[in-house]
């Protein structure tokens, strides 16, 4: 999936999150990945940039962004 599609998916799934908050969440996860945290995706990560990998993990729901979870109705 393209970065734009992943971004749109995350923002659609989490209507209380805006693109700036998503950028901060991606940056934090990117730092974790670059400092040795293992990826939660079952893909070969050697050819994927850490920022793209972080966005994919958030889009797939493998990473929970604290403070932006949907409230029950």
C-alpha positions in Angstrom: 0.0 0.0 0.0 1.2 3.5 -0.7 1.9 5.9 2.2 -1.1 8.1 1.3 -3.4 5.1 1.4 -2.0 4.0 4.8 -2.4 7.5 6.2 -6.0 7.7 5.0 -6.8 4.3 6.5 -5.4 5.3 9.9 -7.2 8.6 9.9 -10.5 6.9 8.9 -10.2 4.2 11.6 -9.3 6.8 14.2 -11.5 9.9 13.6 -10.2 11.6 16.8 -6.6 11.6 15.5 -5.4 14.3 13.1 -2.4 14.0 10.7 -0.1 15.9 13.0 -0.8 13.5 15.9 -0.2 10.6 13.5 3.1 12.1 12.4 4.2 12.2 16.1 3.1 8.6 16.6 5.0 7.5 13.5 8.1 9.3 14.6 8.0 7.7 18.1 7.6 4.2 16.6 10.3 5.0 14.0 12.7 5.9 16.8 11.9 2.6 18.6 12.5 0.6 15.4 15.8 2.4 14.7 16.9 1.7 18.3 16.5 -2.1 17.9 12.8 -2.8 18.6 11.6 -5.7 16.5 8.9 -5.2 13.9 5.4 -6.6 14.6 4.9 -7.3 10.9 5.7 -10.6 9.3 7.6 -9.1 6.3 11.2 -8.8 5.3 12.0 -5.4 6.8 15.4 -4.9 5.3 14.1 -3.0 2.2 11.5 -0.9 4.1 12.3 2.5 5.7 11.6 2.6 9.4 9.0 5.4 8.9 7.1 3.4 6.4 7.3 0.3 8.6 6.0 2.3 11.6 3.0 3.6 9.6 2.2 0.1 8.3 2.2 -1.2 11.9 -0.1 1.6 13.0 -2.4 1.1 10.0 -2.7 -2.7 10.7 -3.6 -2.0 14.3 -0.5 -3.7 15.6 0.6 -0.6 17.5 -1.8 1.2 19.8 -1.4 4.9 19.9 -2.1 6.0 23.5 -4.6 8.7 23.9 -6.2 8.2 20.5 -8.2 5.0 21.0 -11.9 5.1 20.1 -14.3 5.5 23.0 -17.1 3.0 23.3 -20.5 4.5 22.4 
